[in-house]
Amino acid sequence: MAFEKSEYLARIRKTKKSMADQGVDVLLATNPANMNYLTGYDGWSFYVHQLVVLALDSDEPVWIGRGMDANAAKVTTFLNHDNILGYPDDYVQTPIKHPMDYVADFLKEQGWDKKGIGIEMDSYYFTAACYESLKRNLPNANFKDATTLVNWVRVIKSAQEIKYMKQAARIIEKTMQVAVDMVRPGVRQCDAAAAVYQAKISGTEEYGGDYTGLCPMLPTGVGTSTPHLTWTDQPFVNGEATILELAGARHHYHCPMARTVHLGKPPKKLADTAAVVVEGLNNALAAAKPGVECQEVEAVWRETIKKHGIIKESRIGYSTGLNYPPDWGEHTLSLRPGDTTTLQPNMTIHMIPGVWMDDWGIEISECFRVTETGSETLANFPRELFVKD
């Protein structure tokens, strides 16, 4: 396991307190990051239905998943093997019955079918069919939306979590340098992506890296006008920019970073905007400290770019850390107007004030930790527009 059992037990206590505060007697955690956080479970099995059941009146969580994945729970979690339940394979991807039918039967056996049951309604991994099965089988349950209940418990990191994120930072420093070096005329985008994968998974000499919640983003040319394009088999060409939005990961703890590379002399609008983005990023990072609200950090960025005639409507950051595909964000706090979340020490945030115009764009970002007195960026990499002749 990546953590001592005592840390998992502390997480469970914090989660149960949040459950009690929200009237949740039994929590069904289907988000694989939340499953990992509570038990250590780690396997590429989230394409089938699985979950961790945490009840206020039970000492230990219960893992439920596909039968062939039960041994993965025995290998990766601290759970007593009696609390690892695998459902038969005839529940898998069939219209006849659903894995949540099995879960409902288990809840009935435990006498939890009339309780307040928290479900992660807006999780990627909890489907409409899951909800329909639970409602059909548990007509007396009081279902509550607990989509981000565990996510908010996760928002303040432990010392060991910070250690893994700093290790991820060392991986992204290496990976980003590889990516910048690969962006040169004639090199195919797919070959650059392959080099990125090799770098972030091989990690450092001391420790290897994980797969990340997002695949590498490499929009190039006019594609830089939008943030979430990946790569093609076309070569990079002179006169175009490429955005690199990547991350290093260690035990699924992420350190994201974005940089922009231009081949040849950049247009004045791109060079000028890059200077504004760096200025705004620096100012916003300086404003991030305990006791400050998320919206106040964003306001510093907004006021900085306003002086230069730039407007950005989308958020400029979000909580990050432990996650699985398809995302590395935690779906909790955001650096945006109206978010009154107060920053606290050991929150970790990806500040990514990207600017996207009609046919061009730029991204320069930093992942930072809120400290006792301010903030610190986790990675150390030049914060600038890279220009390659």
N, C-alpha and C positions, 0 to 999 in steps of 0.2 A: 504494500500500500504506500501511497505517496505521503501519508500523514500518520502520526501516531493515533491509536484508538482514542486516546483522551481528547484529541481535537475533534474527532467525529462526534463524540458524546457531548462536547460543549456546543457544537453546532445544533445537535438535536435538541438540547435544552433551550437554546435561543429560539429555535423554530417552534417548539411547543408553546413557549410564552406568546409568540406572535399568533399561533393558532388559537390559544385561549382568549387572547384579546379580541380576535375576530369571530369568535363563536364557532370555530372549526374543531370538531371532536376527532375527525379522521381525515387525514390529508392523503390524496392520491397524487403523487408527484410523478408525472410522465415526462417532464423535461429532462433529457439525459444529463444536463449540467447539474440540475438539482438532485438527481439520483446519485451522481458522483459525489456531490458535496455532502450529502447525508450519509452515504455508506461506502464510498470509494469505488462503486461499480464502474467499470470501464470496458466497453466492448462496442464494436461496430454492429450493433444489433437494433438500433433505433429505427430501422425500416420496418420492423414489426412492433406490435404493441407490447409495452413493458412498463413497469412502474414500481415505485417504492411506496408502500403503505405505512404511514406514520400515525399512530393513534395516541391520544393523550393518556389513555389508561393501559398502555403497553410499554414495557421497558425498551424494547428493541424494534426497529423497523422490520418490515417484511418485504423482500424483493419478490416480484412476480413477473415472469417472462416466459418466452418460448423454452420448451423443455431442453432443447439442445444448447441453450445459452445458460442453463442453470449452473453448469460447472464454471463458467466465466465468473459468475457471482461468487462462487466458492473460492476462486483464485484471487479475485481483486477486492473483495469486501471483508469487513471484520465480522460479518453476521454469523450467528449460529446457523449451522446447516439446516436446522429445523425451520428456520425463517427464510429459506430460499425455496420458492415454489415454482416449478416449471409446468406450464399447461401443455397438453398433448398437441401434436402437430396438426391434428384435424381441425384445430381452431384457426389455423393460419390461412389467411387470404382465401376464405370460402364464404359464399353467401348464406350457408346453412346456419352457422353460429359465429359468435364473435368472441375474441379474448376477454372483453369486458363482461360477457356472460359468466365466465369463469371467475373473474374478480368479484362480481356481485354475489356469486355463491359463497365465496370465501368470506365476504363481509357479513353475510347472513349467518354463517357458521360461528363467527366471532360475536354475534349479537350487536353488530354495528349498523344494521340496516335501517334503523330509525334515528340515527344520529345526524348531527350537522356534518356533512361530507364536503370537504373542499376539493374542487377540481380545477385544473389549470385550463380554463375555458379557451384562452387565446394563445395557447402554446402551439407551436408548429406540429406537435406530436400527438395532440388530442383532437380527434376528428369528430364530425357530426355523428358518425356511426357509434363512436365511443359513448357519446352523451345519450343517444337514443337507447342504447343497450342498458346503460345504468338506470335511466328513468323507467324503462320497461320492467326491469328486474327488481328495482328498489323503489316501489311506489310510495313508501312511507319515509323516505330519506328527505332531509332538508339540504338540498344542494346549494353550495356557496361558491362564488367565483374566487378562486385562490391562485389566479394566474401568476402573480408576482410575489406571493407570500414568501417563498424561500429566496427569491431573487433579492428582496430587500434585506433579508438576513445576510446574504452574501456580500452586500455592498461595502461593508467595512472589512478589510482583509487582515488576516493574522500575520505574524512575523514570517511564518513558513510560506504563506501564500505570496507575500511580498518578495521573499527570496526567489521563488520560482519565476515571478514576473521579471525580476532583475536578471535571472538567467536567460529568460526569453529575450530580454533586451540585448544581451550579448549576441544572441543568435540573429536578431534582426539587424544589428550593426553589420555583421558579416554578410548577411543576405542582401541587404540594401546595397552594399558596395559591389557585390557580384552583379546585381541588377543594373546599377548605373554603368558598370563596365560593359555589360552586354548590349546596351543600347548604342549601337553604332551602325552606320550605313551598310546595308547589305545583309545584316544579321536578321534571320527570320524571328518574328515575334514568338513563335512556338519554341524556338531554341532558347530564347531568353527565359521563357516561362519554365522550361525544363531545368535550366541552370538555377533558377530561383528555388524550385522544389528540391533539387539536390542540396543546395546550401542550407535551407531551413530545416531539412530533415536530418542531415548529417550533423548539424549543430556545431559544437566546438570540440576541442580535444578532450575536455573534461566531461561533457554531457551531450547527448543527442537531443534532437528536437522532435516535436509532434506534428501531425497534420493540423492545420488551422481551420477555424470555423468558416472562414471565407477562403476561396481560392485566390491566387494572385490576380489583381486587377491591373491591366496594362493598356488602357485606352491610349490611342496614338492618333496624331493628325487631328482631323475634325472630331474624332472620337473623344478627345479631351473635353468636349463640351458637355459630357455626361459622365458620371463617376463610375458606373458599374459595368463597364465592358471588360472583357478578359483579353483574349489574344486570337490572332489568326495565323495563317502560315505565310503572310506577306512580310517582306523585309522592312526594316526601319529605313527612312529616307531623309536626306538632308532637307533642312527647312521646316521640319516638323518637330513638335513636342510630344513627349510620352509621359503619362502620369504612372507612377509606380505606387500602388497602395498594397502593402504587404504586411506580414506580421511574423514574428518568431513566437513559438509556443513551447512550453515546458510543462509536462503533466497537464496539458490542455489549458494552462494559464498563458494568456496572450500579452504581447507587447506590440501593438500595431504602429505603423509608421507610413507616411506618404511623402514622396518627393517627386519633383518634376524635372525632366531632362529635356533640353532642346539641342538639336543637331544643327550647328551653324549659328550665325548671329541671330538672336531672337528678335522678333518684332518689338518695337518700343512699348506697345500696350502690354505685352506679356512681361517684359522686364520691369516696367513700372508697377504693374499689378503684383508681381512677385515681391517687390520691396514693401508694398503696402500690406500684403498678407503676412510677411515676416514681422513687420512693425506691430500689426494687430495681434498676432500670435504672441509675441513677446509681452505686450501690454496685458493681454488677458491672462497669461501664465503668471505674471507678477501680481495680478489681482486675486488669484486663486489661493485662498487660505482659510483656515477654520473660522466658522462663524459667518462667512460670506455666502449669500444665496447664489444658486446656479444662474439665475437671471441677471444678477449683478455682474458676474464674470462675462456673460455674453454682452452685456451693455457696454463694457469697456471695449470689446472688439468692435461692436456696432458704431460707437462714437469715433473710434480711430479710423475706420474705413469711410465713414460718412464725410470726414474732412477731405477725402480724396475723391469724392463723388461716386463711391461704390456702395451698392445695396445688396445685401444677402438676406433672403427670407428664411432659409432653412437653418436648423440648429447647427451649432459649431462643435458639439461634443456629446459624449455619452459615457456612462459607466462601462468598464470593460474588465475582463479577468478570465474566469473559468467559463468555457463554453465549447459547444460542439457544432458541427454544421447544422444549419446554413448561416451562422452568424457568430461574431465574437463580442457583440454588445450584450449587456445584462438586462436591458429593457426596464430600467429603473429611472434614474435621474438623467436629465438632458440639459445641456447648456443652451437654453433658449428663453425667450421672453415668457413670463408666466410660471416658470418652474421655480418655486420658492424653497426647494430642498436646500437645507443648510449644509455646507461642506464640513466634513469631519475628518480628523486624521485617519490615514490609511484607506480612504476612498481612492480608487484608481480610475482615471478618466482618459479617454482618447479625445484630445482636442484636435479637430480636423476642420479648420475654417476654409474649406474649398470654395473656389469661385468658378462658376460655369456660365459662359456666355453663349451666344448663338452658334458659333463655330470654333470656339477655343475655350480652354480652361486651365486652371492651375490648382494643385494641391500641395500643401506643405503642412505636416501635422506632427504632433508630439503626444506620447503617452506619458502621463505624469501621476505622481502620488501626492496627495495632500499630506503635508507634514504637520508637526505640532505648531509651527510658526508660519508656514507658507506652502510652497510646493517644490517638488523636485522632478525633473524629467528622468525617465528610467533609462533611456538610451542616449548615447553621445554620438551624434552624426551631424555633419554640417547642415545648418538650417538655411538653405538658399536654393535658388534656381541653378541647376547644373547646366552649364553651357559647354558643349563639346564641338570643337572645330572639325 
